[in-house]
């Protein structure tokens, strides 16, 4: 039974989360401030943490940094819509994903499942993911080959690198800054126009309808996500 640590000071929301999560066989621990969150994160060993950024005793982003100092547990951020800057900071601090308040319980549960699935894959004693298959294309990461019905897709080294970062974390939102740092290097972290250009190229090569992507999803102002 997966264990979720809910870090949130809104009592009503905690109650709603608890009812919904327990109904789906999650074990739920709750913390209403950063101090108890840290204590529980260390003692109850959660499989995933759901964390509100607005906590009474510490900035939520700071709390993520502290947890990341010693743990890789998936962290799903809850954030108000107007705090887009904070969501980016949270992702850069090591959060895995976010949902925007008010969120639907279905969306939260889908993100939780994705986070715990990635966690299991990362910790399982299975060989690394080498082939990614979708209805539209197949990516062989070891051979560095992409195959569509129409044949082999030719990618430039930069397109390949970008695609590789996204598809190896299926379902995960990767921040613009993280992608730029990984693919182009730390001095390019602000060059978001590069991403727009290269993502458009990748979509032209991989998506059936590049204007309405099915697999390579933009989260406006935030980053990109590969939906398998
Ligand atoms: Ca709050």
Boltz pocket constraint, residues with backbone or C-beta under 6 A from the ligand:
constraints:
  - pocket:
      binder: B
      contacts: [[A, 8], [A, 9], [A, 10], [A, 52], [A, 53], [A, 54], [A, 55]]
      max_distance: 6.0
